[in-house]
Amino acid sequence: MKESTVMRTEAPDINTSAQKPKQKPKKLTPTQKLKAEIDKLEQENAKLNERYLYLLAEFDNYRKRRQAESDEVAQQTERNIILSLLPILDDTERLFIHHNENNDSILNGSKLIAEKLRKVLSDLGVKPMDSKGKRFDPEYHEAIMTVDAPDTESGIVVDVYEPGYLIGDYVLRYAKVIVSK
């Protein structure tokens, strides 16, 4: 019988051979540290600058919205005041139509009041609509009656019961009109 010699060899330690020797982290030079800090600060600055510009634009939009709302409120207030003055003008003008010849002083005083009121409204940009003889337009007129008018084409305003008024392009009050059939 032969004797066999068994050589014992130690198995290599798997953990030690698979790992590379630990390297110490590279130490950054002071210049490299400063550069890294500068890069970090520049990125942070860019983010903050972007946020600042966003907020600035948002505030500018807010300011414009508020100004538009304020302008609209002012215009609506002006329109409401004018609308409350129009019936006074209507009444004084009706007085001219139905006046009695014996009341000339009342008539003259009323004409003066109506003229002053017309001037105030005109100064505020209010213009009466010229409706009589024009084609009926629902954008400007409110038909209160239709009549047979043999001499007039159908759809023409033959009489104005209550005048309409514009302020700029805005219809302040629709004209109440009588239209031919």
C-alpha positions in Angstrom: 0.0 0.0 0.0 1.2 3.2 -0.9 0.9 6.0 1.4 -0.3 9.0 -0.1 0.7 12.3 1.2 -1.9 14.7 1.5 -0.8 18.2 1.3 -2.8 20.5 3.1 -3.2 23.8 1.6 -5.1 26.5 3.1 -8.0 27.8 1.1 -7.6 31.3 0.2 -9.7 33.7 2.1 -12.4 34.8 -0.4 -13.2 37.9 1.4 -9.7 39.3 1.3 -8.9 38.4 -2.2 -12.2 39.9 -3.6 -11.7 43.2 -1.9 -9.2 45.6 -3.2 -7.2 47.2 -0.6 -9.1 50.1 0.9 -8.0 53.4 -0.5 -8.1 56.4 1.6 -10.3 59.1 0.1 -8.3 61.5 -1.9 -7.8 64.6 -0.1 -8.9 67.6 -2.0 -6.6 70.5 -2.3 -7.9 73.8 -0.9 -8.3 75.1 -4.5 -10.4 72.0 -5.4 -12.5 72.5 -2.3 -13.1 76.1 -3.2 -14.0 75.2 -6.7 -16.5 72.6 -5.5 -18.0 75.1 -3.1 -18.2 77.7 -5.9 -20.0 75.2 -8.2 -22.5 74.4 -5.5 -23.2 78.0 -4.8 -23.6 78.9 -8.5 -26.2 76.1 -8.9 -28.0 77.3 -5.8 -27.8 80.9 -7.1 -29.2 79.8 -10.5 -32.2 78.1 -8.8 -32.8 81.1 -6.6 -32.6 83.5 -9.6 -35.0 81.3 -11.5 -37.5 81.4 -8.6 -37.1 85.2 -8.3 -37.9 85.7 -11.9 -40.9 83.4 -11.6 -42.2 85.3 -8.6 -41.5 88.7 -10.3 -43.5 87.6 -13.4 -46.3 86.3 -11.1 -46.5 89.6 -9.2 -46.5 91.6 -12.5 -49.5 89.5 -13.7 -51.2 90.0 -10.4 -50.7 93.8 -10.6 -52.1 93.9 -14.2 -55.1 91.8 -13.2 -55.8 94.1 -10.2 -55.5 97.2 -12.5 -57.9 95.8 -15.0 -60.4 94.9 -12.3 -60.1 98.4 -10.8 -60.6 100.0 -14.3 -63.7 97.8 -14.8 -65.1 98.9 -11.4 -64.6 102.5 -12.2 -66.2 102.1 -15.7 -69.2 100.3 -14.2 -69.6 103.0 -11.5 -69.6 105.7 -14.2 -72.2 103.7 -16.2 -74.4 103.4 -13.2 -74.3 107.1 -12.5 -75.1 107.9 -16.1 -77.9 105.4 -16.1 -79.4 107.1 -13.1 -79.2 110.5 -14.9 -80.9 109.4 -18.2 -84.5 109.3 -16.8 -84.1 112.9 -15.8 -83.1 113.8 -19.3 -86.0 111.8 -20.7 -88.5 113.5 -18.6 -87.3 117.0 -19.5 -87.3 116.1 -23.2 -90.9 114.7 -22.9 -91.8 118.1 -21.4 -90.8 119.7 -24.7 -93.1 117.5 -26.7 -96.1 118.0 -24.4 -95.6 121.6 -23.4 -98.3 124.1 -23.1 -97.7 127.4 -25.0 -98.7 129.4 -21.8 -95.8 127.9 -19.8 -92.9 129.4 -21.8 -90.8 130.2 -18.7 -91.1 126.6 -17.4 -90.3 125.3 -20.9 -87.2 127.6 -21.2 -85.9 126.6 -17.8 -86.4 122.9 -18.6 -84.6 123.4 -21.9 -81.7 124.9 -20.0 -81.6 122.0 -17.5 -81.8 119.4 -20.4 -79.0 121.2 -22.3 -76.7 121.2 -19.2 -77.4 117.6 -18.6 -76.7 116.7 -22.2 -73.4 118.6 -21.9 -72.4 116.7 -18.7 -73.2 113.4 -20.4 -71.3 114.4 -23.5 -68.3 115.3 -21.5 -68.4 111.9 -19.9 -68.3 110.3 -23.4 -72.0 109.5 -23.6 -73.5 109.7 -27.1 -77.1 109.3 -28.1 -77.8 106.8 -30.8 -79.2 108.0 -34.1 -81.8 105.3 -34.6 -84.7 106.9 -36.6 -84.7 105.8 -40.2 -82.0 103.2 -39.6 -82.4 99.4 -40.0 -83.5 97.7 -36.7 -80.5 96.2 -35.0 -81.0 94.1 -31.9 -77.4 95.0 -30.8 -78.6 98.6 -30.3 -82.4 98.6 -30.4 -85.3 97.2 -28.4 -88.5 97.0 -30.5 -91.5 97.9 -28.4 -94.0 98.0 -31.2 -94.3 97.3 -34.9 -96.5 99.3 -37.2 -97.6 99.3 -40.8 -95.7 101.9 -42.7 -96.5 101.7 -46.4 -93.9 104.3 -47.4 -91.1 102.5 -45.4 -89.3 99.3 -46.0 -89.9 96.5 -43.4 -87.5 96.4 -40.5 -86.8 100.2 -40.4 -87.0 102.2 -37.2 -89.9 104.7 -37.8 -90.0 106.3 -34.4 -87.9 106.3 -31.2 -89.9 106.1 -28.0 -86.8 106.3 -25.7 -83.4 107.1 -27.1 -80.5 104.7 -26.7 -77.0 105.8 -25.5 -73.5 104.6 -26.1 -70.4 105.2 -24.0 -67.5 104.4 -26.4 -68.6 101.1 -28.1 -70.5 100.0 -25.0 -74.3 100.2 -25.2 -75.3 102.0 -22.1 -79.0 101.8 -22.8 -80.8 100.2 -25.8 -83.0 102.5 -27.8 -86.7 101.6 -27.4 -88.1 101.9 -31.0 -91.1 101.4 -33.2 -90.3 99.3 -36.2 -92.1 99.0 -39.6 -93.6 95.7 -40.6 
